[in-house]
Structures are given as structure tokens and as C-alpha cells.
């Protein structure tokens, strides 16, 4: 535990503010990946996915479920529009 804290302390002590901001932005981009994917694949449920992403980011299973929801939304709507059931 102390070694991990020492590694973080060494990283932040030896980094300039631009590097720290870049690391924080990368972490936030990964954390909010389901919302970003929802922008590109499923705009109808973007708000729901983004709101659920906030607490779901702490659970990998729920976070992966949100990614699946964000990616598969339009496909299901297209299949329902043409009279086919999703998954068939």
C-alpha cells in the first residue's frame, strides 16, 4: 500500500501540470466511454446512458452493459421499424 502511494507521489511530483491534466482527461474519457459511444450510435437514449454512467463507472459489469446499450440501440430500432424482432 505504501509503495503504491509512493509511486503516485513520485509521478505527480515529477510531472508538469500539462501531463497531469492529460492523464485526468484520458481517465475521464475512459470513464465516460458509454456516453461518448451513445453520441455516435444511439442518440435517443444519450441522456439516460450519460446519467446512469455516473454511478455505473464504479462497477465494471454495469459499465460494460452501458457500452452494449450505447452501441446496439439503433440496430434494434431499425429491426423493429422493418417488422423484425431484435436478435433474430
Biopython code that builds the backbone (N, CA, C, O; Angstrom):
import numpy as np
from Bio.PDB.StructureBuilder import StructureBuilder

atoms = [
    (1, "UNK", "N", (0.825, -1.193, 0.000)),
    (1, "UNK", "CA", (0.000, 0.000, 0.000)),
    (1, "UNK", "C", (0.870, 1.257, 0.000)),
    (1, "UNK", "O", (0.619, 2.193, -0.759)),
    (2, "UNK", "N", (1.888, 1.271, 0.853)),
    (2, "UNK", "CA", (2.771, 2.431, 0.920)),
    (2, "UNK", "C", (3.582, 2.592, -0.359)),
    (2, "UNK", "O", (3.889, 3.711, -0.770)),
    (3, "UNK", "N", (3.931, 1.462, -0.993)),
    (3, "UNK", "CA", (4.674, 1.537, -2.252)),
    (3, "UNK", "C", (3.827, 2.168, -3.347)),
    (3, "UNK", "O", (4.330, 2.955, -4.149)),
    (4, "UNK", "N", (2.537, 1.825, -3.382)),
    (4, "UNK", "CA", (1.644, 2.396, -4.380)),
    (4, "UNK", "C", (1.509, 3.896, -4.182)),
    (4, "UNK", "O", (1.564, 4.661, -5.145)),
    (5, "UNK", "N", (1.335, 4.313, -2.953)),
    (5, "UNK", "CA", (1.245, 5.744, -2.674)),
    (5, "UNK", "C", (2.542, 6.457, -3.031)),
    (5, "UNK", "O", (2.518, 7.584, -3.526)),
    (6, "UNK", "N", (3.658, 5.813, -2.785)),
    (6, "UNK", "CA", (4.945, 6.411, -3.132)),
    (6, "UNK", "C", (5.090, 6.551, -4.646)),
    (6, "UNK", "O", (5.664, 7.529, -5.124)),
    (7, "UNK", "N", (4.573, 5.578, -5.408)),
    (7, "UNK", "CA", (4.638, 5.655, -6.873)),
    (7, "UNK", "C", (3.781, 6.809, -7.394)),
    (7, "UNK", "O", (4.207, 7.553, -8.278)),
    (8, "UNK", "N", (2.563, 6.957, -6.840)),
    (8, "UNK", "CA", (1.707, 8.075, -7.241)),
    (8, "UNK", "C", (2.356, 9.400, -6.884)),
    (8, "UNK", "O", (2.344, 10.340, -7.679)),
    (9, "UNK", "N", (2.919, 9.472, -5.697)),
    (9, "UNK", "CA", (3.568, 10.700, -5.266)),
    (9, "UNK", "C", (4.741, 11.035, -6.176)),
    (9, "UNK", "O", (4.931, 12.197, -6.533)),
    (10, "UNK", "N", (5.530, 10.037, -6.557)),
    (10, "UNK", "CA", (6.664, 10.261, -7.450)),
    (10, "UNK", "C", (6.190, 10.707, -8.834)),
    (10, "UNK", "O", (6.815, 11.566, -9.455)),
    (11, "UNK", "N", (5.084, 10.124, -9.322)),
    (11, "UNK", "CA", (4.562, 10.507, -10.631)),
    (11, "UNK", "C", (4.124, 11.964, -10.630)),
    (11, "UNK", "O", (4.495, 12.735, -11.515)),
    (12, "UNK", "N", (3.328, 12.336, -9.623)),
    (12, "UNK", "CA", (2.808, 13.702, -9.594)),
    (12, "UNK", "C", (3.880, 14.721, -9.250)),
    (12, "UNK", "O", (3.791, 15.866, -9.694)),
    (13, "UNK", "N", (4.882, 14.350, -8.480)),
    (13, "UNK", "CA", (5.955, 15.282, -8.135)),
    (13, "UNK", "C", (6.850, 15.553, -9.343)),
    (13, "UNK", "O", (7.373, 16.657, -9.495)),
    (14, "UNK", "N", (7.025, 14.549, -10.199)),
    (14, "UNK", "CA", (7.895, 14.710, -11.351)),
    (14, "UNK", "C", (7.184, 15.153, -12.615)),
    (14, "UNK", "O", (7.819, 15.252, -13.665)),
    (15, "UNK", "N", (5.897, 15.421, -12.552)),
    (15, "UNK", "CA", (5.119, 15.782, -13.735)),
    (15, "UNK", "C", (4.795, 17.264, -13.725)),
    (15, "UNK", "O", (4.660, 17.897, -12.677)),
    (16, "UNK", "N", (4.676, 17.786, -14.928)),
    (16, "UNK", "CA", (4.227, 19.170, -15.008)),
    (16, "UNK", "C", (2.701, 19.180, -15.094)),
    (16, "UNK", "O", (2.095, 18.136, -15.334)),
    (17, "UNK", "N", (2.081, 20.318, -14.907)),
    (17, "UNK", "CA", (0.608, 20.377, -14.898)),
    (17, "UNK", "C", (-0.053, 19.895, -16.188)),
    (17, "UNK", "O", (-1.163, 19.365, -16.147)),
    (18, "UNK", "N", (0.601, 20.066, -17.314)),
    (18, "UNK", "CA", (0.014, 19.622, -18.589)),
    (18, "UNK", "C", (-0.090, 18.104, -18.624)),
    (18, "UNK", "O", (-1.094, 17.564, -19.088)),
    (19, "UNK", "N", (0.927, 17.415, -18.142)),
    (19, "UNK", "CA", (0.880, 15.946, -18.088)),
    (19, "UNK", "C", (-0.215, 15.464, -17.152)),
    (19, "UNK", "O", (-0.915, 14.501, -17.466)),
    (20, "UNK", "N", (-0.373, 16.111, -16.020)),
    (20, "UNK", "CA", (-1.415, 15.724, -15.064)),
    (20, "UNK", "C", (-2.792, 15.944, -15.667)),
    (20, "UNK", "O", (-3.675, 15.099, -15.522)),
    (21, "UNK", "N", (-2.983, 17.071, -16.342)),
    (21, "UNK", "CA", (-4.275, 17.344, -16.988)),
    (21, "UNK", "C", (-4.546, 16.320, -18.079)),
    (21, "UNK", "O", (-5.681, 15.866, -18.227)),
    (22, "UNK", "N", (-3.525, 15.947, -18.847)),
    (22, "UNK", "CA", (-3.695, 14.944, -19.899)),
    (22, "UNK", "C", (-4.106, 13.597, -19.315)),
    (22, "UNK", "O", (-4.979, 12.927, -19.866)),
    (23, "UNK", "N", (-3.493, 13.199, -18.219)),
    (23, "UNK", "CA", (-3.846, 11.928, -17.573)),
    (23, "UNK", "C", (-5.281, 11.976, -17.070)),
    (23, "UNK", "O", (-6.029, 11.014, -17.241)),
    (24, "UNK", "N", (-5.672, 13.081, -16.454)),
    (24, "UNK", "CA", (-7.042, 13.215, -15.948)),
    (24, "UNK", "C", (-8.044, 13.167, -17.101)),
    (24, "UNK", "O", (-9.095, 12.540, -16.973)),
    (25, "UNK", "N", (-7.736, 13.817, -18.224)),
    (25, "UNK", "CA", (-8.648, 13.794, -19.375)),
    (25, "UNK", "C", (-8.781, 12.390, -19.963)),
    (25, "UNK", "O", (-9.874, 11.990, -20.363)),
    (26, "UNK", "N", (-7.694, 11.649, -20.020)),
    (26, "UNK", "CA", (-7.757, 10.272, -20.523)),
    (26, "UNK", "C", (-8.603, 9.411, -19.592)),
    (26, "UNK", "O", (-9.415, 8.611, -20.058)),
    (27, "UNK", "N", (-8.424, 9.565, -18.294)),
    (27, "UNK", "CA", (-9.219, 8.798, -17.330)),
    (27, "UNK", "C", (-10.699, 9.149, -17.461)),
    (27, "UNK", "O", (-11.545, 8.255, -17.431)),
    (28, "UNK", "N", (-11.026, 10.429, -17.605)),
    (28, "UNK", "CA", (-12.427, 10.831, -17.777)),
    (28, "UNK", "C", (-13.008, 10.313, -19.093)),
    (28, "UNK", "O", (-14.176, 9.926, -19.143)),
    (29, "UNK", "N", (-12.209, 10.305, -20.149)),
    (29, "UNK", "CA", (-12.693, 9.789, -21.435)),
    (29, "UNK", "C", (-13.018, 8.304, -21.334)),
    (29, "UNK", "O", (-14.022, 7.848, -21.883)),
    (30, "UNK", "N", (-12.181, 7.554, -20.641)),
    (30, "UNK", "CA", (-12.456, 6.129, -20.461)),
    (30, "UNK", "C", (-13.664, 5.931, -19.565)),
    (30, "UNK", "O", (-14.500, 5.069, -19.834)),
    (31, "UNK", "N", (-13.767, 6.719, -18.502)),
    (31, "UNK", "CA", (-14.885, 6.600, -17.556)),
    (31, "UNK", "C", (-16.219, 6.879, -18.253)),
    (31, "UNK", "O", (-17.202, 6.179, -18.011)),
    (32, "UNK", "N", (-16.256, 7.898, -19.115)),
    (32, "UNK", "CA", (-17.494, 8.269, -19.796)),
    (32, "UNK", "C", (-17.581, 7.703, -21.212)),
    (32, "UNK", "O", (-18.303, 8.248, -22.047)),
    (33, "UNK", "N", (-16.860, 6.625, -21.492)),
    (33, "UNK", "CA", (-16.896, 5.990, -22.799)),
    (33, "UNK", "C", (-18.314, 5.576, -23.223)),
    (33, "UNK", "O", (-18.654, 5.766, -24.390)),
    (34, "UNK", "N", (-19.159, 5.019, -22.338)),
    (34, "UNK", "CA", (-20.519, 4.697, -22.777)),
    (34, "UNK", "C", (-21.297, 5.920, -23.277)),
    (34, "UNK", "O", (-22.039, 5.815, -24.254)),
    (35, "UNK", "N", (-21.141, 7.054, -22.637)),
    (35, "UNK", "CA", (-21.838, 8.261, -23.088)),
    (35, "UNK", "C", (-21.288, 8.741, -24.424)),
    (35, "UNK", "O", (-22.048, 9.199, -25.278)),
    (36, "UNK", "N", (-19.986, 8.642, -24.610)),
    (36, "UNK", "CA", (-19.385, 9.045, -25.880)),
    (36, "UNK", "C", (-19.859, 8.132, -27.002)),
    (36, "UNK", "O", (-20.183, 8.600, -28.093)),
    (37, "UNK", "N", (-19.899, 6.832, -26.735)),
    (37, "UNK", "CA", (-20.397, 5.898, -27.747)),
    (37, "UNK", "C", (-21.876, 6.126, -28.041)),
    (37, "UNK", "O", (-22.320, 5.951, -29.175)),
    (38, "UNK", "N", (-22.635, 6.516, -27.022)),
    (38, "UNK", "CA", (-24.065, 6.794, -27.232)),
    (38, "UNK", "C", (-24.261, 7.975, -28.167)),
    (38, "UNK", "O", (-25.246, 8.024, -28.905)),
    (39, "UNK", "N", (-23.349, 8.912, -28.145)),
    (39, "UNK", "CA", (-23.434, 10.050, -29.065)),
    (39, "UNK", "C", (-23.353, 9.560, -30.507)),
    (39, "UNK", "O", (-24.066, 10.059, -31.377)),
    (40, "UNK", "N", (-22.489, 8.590, -30.755)),
    (40, "UNK", "CA", (-22.282, 8.119, -32.124)),
    (40, "UNK", "C", (-23.274, 7.045, -32.571)),
    (40, "UNK", "O", (-23.578, 6.944, -33.759)),
    (41, "UNK", "N", (-23.780, 6.245, -31.636)),
    (41, "UNK", "CA", (-24.606, 5.104, -32.032)),
    (41, "UNK", "C", (-26.079, 5.207, -31.644)),
    (41, "UNK", "O", (-26.919, 4.630, -32.335)),
    (42, "UNK", "N", (-26.419, 5.899, -30.594)),
    (42, "UNK", "CA", (-27.780, 5.804, -30.066)),
    (42, "UNK", "C", (-28.186, 7.109, -29.411)),
    (42, "UNK", "O", (-28.255, 7.189, -28.185)),
    (43, "UNK", "N", (-28.446, 8.097, -30.182)),
    (43, "UNK", "CA", (-28.735, 9.419, -29.625)),
    (43, "UNK", "C", (-30.056, 9.479, -28.871)),
    (43, "UNK", "O", (-30.242, 10.368, -28.040)),
    (44, "UNK", "N", (-30.965, 8.569, -29.133)),
    (44, "UNK", "CA", (-32.267, 8.582, -28.467)),
    (44, "UNK", "C", (-32.128, 8.393, -26.957)),
    (44, "UNK", "O", (-32.875, 9.004, -26.193)),
    (45, "UNK", "N", (-31.194, 7.568, -26.519)),
    (45, "UNK", "CA", (-31.029, 7.274, -25.100)),
    (45, "UNK", "C", (-29.764, 7.901, -24.512)),
    (45, "UNK", "O", (-29.281, 7.452, -23.473)),
    (46, "UNK", "N", (-29.235, 8.908, -25.147)),
    (46, "UNK", "CA", (-27.994, 9.529, -24.701)),
    (46, "UNK", "C", (-28.086, 10.041, -23.272)),
    (46, "UNK", "O", (-27.178, 9.806, -22.475)),
    (47, "UNK", "N", (-29.159, 10.733, -22.938)),
    (47, "UNK", "CA", (-29.280, 11.312, -21.595)),
    (47, "UNK", "C", (-29.356, 10.216, -20.542)),
    (47, "UNK", "O", (-28.718, 10.321, -19.495)),
    (48, "UNK", "N", (-30.129, 9.164, -20.807)),
    (48, "UNK", "CA", (-30.237, 8.064, -19.850)),
    (48, "UNK", "C", (-28.886, 7.387, -19.636)),
    (48, "UNK", "O", (-28.502, 7.103, -18.501)),
    (49, "UNK", "N", (-28.181, 7.134, -20.708)),
    (49, "UNK", "CA", (-26.879, 6.474, -20.610)),
    (49, "UNK", "C", (-25.888, 7.361, -19.871)),
    (49, "UNK", "O", (-25.126, 6.875, -19.035)),
    (50, "UNK", "N", (-25.892, 8.653, -20.169)),
    (50, "UNK", "CA", (-24.957, 9.570, -19.507)),
    (50, "UNK", "C", (-25.242, 9.676, -18.016)),
    (50, "UNK", "O", (-24.309, 9.700, -17.212)),
    (51, "UNK", "N", (-26.511, 9.740, -17.632)),
    (51, "UNK", "CA", (-26.856, 9.833, -16.209)),
    (51, "UNK", "C", (-26.524, 8.534, -15.490)),
    (51, "UNK", "O", (-25.996, 8.560, -14.378)),
    (52, "UNK", "N", (-26.824, 7.406, -16.105)),
    (52, "UNK", "CA", (-26.509, 6.118, -15.483)),
    (52, "UNK", "C", (-25.013, 5.835, -15.462)),
    (52, "UNK", "O", (-24.547, 5.035, -14.650)),
    (53, "UNK", "N", (-24.268, 6.470, -16.331)),
    (53, "UNK", "CA", (-22.820, 6.267, -16.378)),
    (53, "UNK", "C", (-22.122, 6.803, -15.129)),
    (53, "UNK", "O", (-21.073, 6.288, -14.740)),
    (54, "UNK", "N", (-22.682, 7.816, -14.505)),
    (54, "UNK", "CA", (-22.019, 8.430, -13.350)),
    (54, "UNK", "C", (-21.840, 7.427, -12.213)),
    (54, "UNK", "O", (-20.710, 7.242, -11.763)),
    (55, "UNK", "N", (-22.904, 6.763, -11.720)),
    (55, "UNK", "CA", (-22.653, 5.768, -10.669)),
    (55, "UNK", "C", (-22.166, 4.430, -11.222)),
    (55, "UNK", "O", (-21.521, 3.668, -10.501)),
    (56, "UNK", "N", (-22.460, 4.135, -12.470)),
    (56, "UNK", "CA", (-22.106, 2.825, -13.034)),
    (56, "UNK", "C", (-20.627, 2.687, -13.331)),
    (56, "UNK", "O", (-20.140, 1.573, -13.519)),
    (57, "UNK", "N", (-19.913, 3.775, -13.376)),
    (57, "UNK", "CA", (-18.492, 3.712, -13.659)),
    (57, "UNK", "C", (-17.707, 2.965, -12.598)),
    (57, "UNK", "O", (-16.585, 2.524, -12.848)),
    (58, "UNK", "N", (-18.282, 2.822, -11.423)),
    (58, "UNK", "CA", (-17.608, 2.112, -10.347)),
    (58, "UNK", "C", (-17.809, 0.608, -10.429)),
    (58, "UNK", "O", (-17.129, -0.142, -9.729)),
    (59, "UNK", "N", (-18.730, 0.155, -11.271)),
    (59, "UNK", "CA", (-18.986, -1.264, -11.457)),
    (59, "UNK", "C", (-18.651, -1.630, -12.904)),
    (59, "UNK", "O", (-19.277, -1.129, -13.838)),
    (60, "UNK", "N", (-17.685, -2.483, -13.077)),
    (60, "UNK", "CA", (-17.247, -2.833, -14.427)),
    (60, "UNK", "C", (-18.364, -3.520, -15.204)),
    (60, "UNK", "O", (-18.535, -3.263, -16.396)),
    (61, "UNK", "N", (-19.121, -4.385, -14.547)),
    (61, "UNK", "CA", (-20.208, -5.095, -15.243)),
    (61, "UNK", "C", (-21.279, -4.132, -15.742)),
    (61, "UNK", "O", (-21.716, -4.235, -16.889)),
    (62, "UNK", "N", (-21.698, -3.217, -14.915)),
    (62, "UNK", "CA", (-22.726, -2.255, -15.335)),
    (62, "UNK", "C", (-22.155, -1.323, -16.398)),
    (62, "UNK", "O", (-22.855, -0.954, -17.341)),
    (63, "UNK", "N", (-20.906, -0.947, -16.253)),
    (63, "UNK", "CA", (-20.258, -0.079, -17.232)),
    (63, "UNK", "C", (-20.209, -0.761, -18.597)),
    (63, "UNK", "O", (-20.466, -0.125, -19.619)),
    (64, "UNK", "N", (-19.879, -2.055, -18.617)),
    (64, "UNK", "CA", (-19.871, -2.809, -19.873)),
    (64, "UNK", "C", (-21.285, -2.946, -20.438)),
    (64, "UNK", "O", (-21.471, -2.916, -21.655)),
    (65, "UNK", "N", (-22.276, -3.097, -19.569)),
    (65, "UNK", "CA", (-23.664, -3.143, -20.014)),
    (65, "UNK", "C", (-24.090, -1.837, -20.668)),
    (65, "UNK", "O", (-24.814, -1.845, -21.664)),
    (66, "UNK", "N", (-23.646, -0.721, -20.113)),
    (66, "UNK", "CA", (-23.963, 0.572, -20.719)),
    (66, "UNK", "C", (-23.283, 0.727, -22.082)),
    (66, "UNK", "O", (-23.849, 1.327, -22.995)),
    (67, "UNK", "N", (-22.092, 0.195, -22.214)),
    (67, "UNK", "CA", (-21.425, 0.234, -23.520)),
    (67, "UNK", "C", (-22.234, -0.573, -24.532)),
    (67, "UNK", "O", (-22.429, -0.132, -25.665)),
    (68, "UNK", "N", (-22.701, -1.746, -24.130)),
    (68, "UNK", "CA", (-23.513, -2.571, -25.029)),
    (68, "UNK", "C", (-24.799, -1.850, -25.412)),
    (68, "UNK", "O", (-25.220, -1.903, -26.567)),
    (69, "UNK", "N", (-25.424, -1.180, -24.452)),
    (69, "UNK", "CA", (-26.661, -0.442, -24.722)),
    (69, "UNK", "C", (-26.379, 0.714, -25.684)),
    (69, "UNK", "O", (-27.161, 0.963, -26.601)),
    (70, "UNK", "N", (-25.290, 1.402, -25.482)),
    (70, "UNK", "CA", (-24.961, 2.550, -26.325)),
    (70, "UNK", "C", (-24.667, 2.138, -27.762)),
    (70, "UNK", "O", (-24.977, 2.875, -28.699)),
    (71, "UNK", "N", (-24.073, 0.971, -27.935)),
    (71, "UNK", "CA", (-23.667, 0.539, -29.275)),
    (71, "UNK", "C", (-24.811, -0.115, -30.039)),
    (71, "UNK", "O", (-24.870, 0.018, -31.262)),
    (72, "UNK", "N", (-25.719, -0.813, -29.369)),
    (72, "UNK", "CA", (-26.734, -1.597, -30.060)),
    (72, "UNK", "C", (-28.071, -0.905, -30.231)),
    (72, "UNK", "O", (-28.989, -1.512, -30.784)),
    (73, "UNK", "N", (-28.227, 0.295, -29.801)),
    (73, "UNK", "CA", (-29.531, 0.953, -29.824)),
    (73, "UNK", "C", (-30.151, 1.117, -31.192)),
    (73, "UNK", "O", (-31.302, 0.728, -31.385)),
    (74, "UNK", "N", (-29.438, 1.674, -32.144)),
    (74, "UNK", "CA", (-30.021, 1.938, -33.457)),
    (74, "UNK", "C", (-30.321, 0.657, -34.219)),
    (74, "UNK", "O", (-31.288, 0.607, -34.979)),
    (75, "UNK", "N", (-29.525, -0.359, -34.035)),
    (75, "UNK", "CA", (-29.768, -1.625, -34.727)),
    (75, "UNK", "C", (-31.128, -2.187, -34.328)),
    (75, "UNK", "O", (-31.894, -2.645, -35.176)),
    (76, "UNK", "N", (-31.421, -2.150, -33.032)),
    (76, "UNK", "CA", (-32.697, -2.663, -32.548)),
    (76, "UNK", "C", (-33.847, -1.829, -33.101)),
    (76, "UNK", "O", (-34.866, -2.380, -33.518)),
    (77, "UNK", "N", (-33.695, -0.514, -33.109)),
    (77, "UNK", "CA", (-34.758, 0.346, -33.637)),
    (77, "UNK", "C", (-34.993, 0.077, -35.123)),
    (77, "UNK", "O", (-36.139, 0.062, -35.571)),
    (78, "UNK", "N", (-33.925, -0.136, -35.889)),
    (78, "UNK", "CA", (-34.086, -0.424, -37.319)),
    (78, "UNK", "C", (-34.818, -1.736, -37.526)),
    (78, "UNK", "O", (-35.688, -1.833, -38.391)),
    (79, "UNK", "N", (-34.470, -2.757, -36.732)),
    (79, "UNK", "CA", (-35.112, -4.058, -36.899)),
    (79, "UNK", "C", (-36.592, -3.979, -36.527)),
    (79, "UNK", "O", (-37.426, -4.605, -37.182)),
    (80, "UNK", "N", (-36.925, -3.220, -35.487)),
    (80, "UNK", "CA", (-38.327, -3.070, -35.113)),
    (80, "UNK", "C", (-39.082, -2.268, -36.167)),
    (80, "UNK", "O", (-40.255, -2.535, -36.429)),
    (81, "UNK", "N", (-38.422, -1.298, -36.764)),
    (81, "UNK", "CA", (-39.056, -0.469, -37.784)),
    (81, "UNK", "C", (-39.452, -1.300, -38.999)),
    (81, "UNK", "O", (-40.499, -1.056, -39.599)),
    (82, "UNK", "N", (-38.630, -2.274, -39.366)),
    (82, "UNK", "CA", (-38.910, -3.093, -40.518)),
    (82, "UNK", "C", (-39.688, -4.341, -40.188)),
    (82, "UNK", "O", (-39.814, -5.218, -41.043)),
    (83, "UNK", "N", (-40.222, -4.461, -38.978)),
    (83, "UNK", "CA", (-41.087, -5.561, -38.628)),
    (83, "UNK", "C", (-40.369, -6.829, -38.172)),
    (83, "UNK", "O", (-40.984, -7.891, -38.078)),
    (84, "UNK", "N", (-39.107, -6.723, -37.896)),
    (84, "UNK", "CA", (-38.364, -7.888, -37.407)),
    (84, "UNK", "C", (-38.087, -7.704, -35.933)),
    (84, "UNK", "O", (-37.941, -6.581, -35.452)),
    (85, "UNK", "N", (-38.016, -8.806, -35.224)),
    (85, "UNK", "CA", (-37.654, -8.743, -33.812)),
    (85, "UNK", "C", (-36.152, -8.698, -33.671)),
    (85, "UNK", "O", (-35.423, -9.296, -34.461)),
    (86, "UNK", "N", (-35.695, -7.988, -32.663)),
    (86, "UNK", "CA", (-34.254, -7.897, -32.428)),
    (86, "UNK", "C", (-33.714, -9.249, -32.027)),
    (86, "UNK", "O", (-34.345, -9.982, -31.266)),
    (87, "UNK", "N", (-32.569, -9.569, -32.530)),
    (87, "UNK", "CA", (-31.918, -10.828, -32.191)),
    (87, "UNK", "C", (-32.251, -11.978, -33.121)),
    (87, "UNK", "O", (-31.711, -13.071, -32.953)),
    (88, "UNK", "N", (-33.108, -11.771, -34.077)),
    (88, "UNK", "CA", (-33.476, -12.849, -34.999)),
    (88, "UNK", "C", (-32.820, -12.600, -36.337)),
    (88, "UNK", "O", (-32.996, -13.388, -37.266)),
]
sb = StructureBuilder()
sb.init_structure("model")
sb.init_model(0)
sb.init_chain("A")
sb.init_seg("    ")
for serial, (resi, resn, name, xyz) in enumerate(atoms, 1):
    if name == "N":
        sb.init_residue(resn, " ", resi, " ")
    sb.init_atom(name, np.array(xyz, "f"), 0.0, 1.0, " ", f" {name:<3s}", serial, name[0])
structure = sb.get_structure()
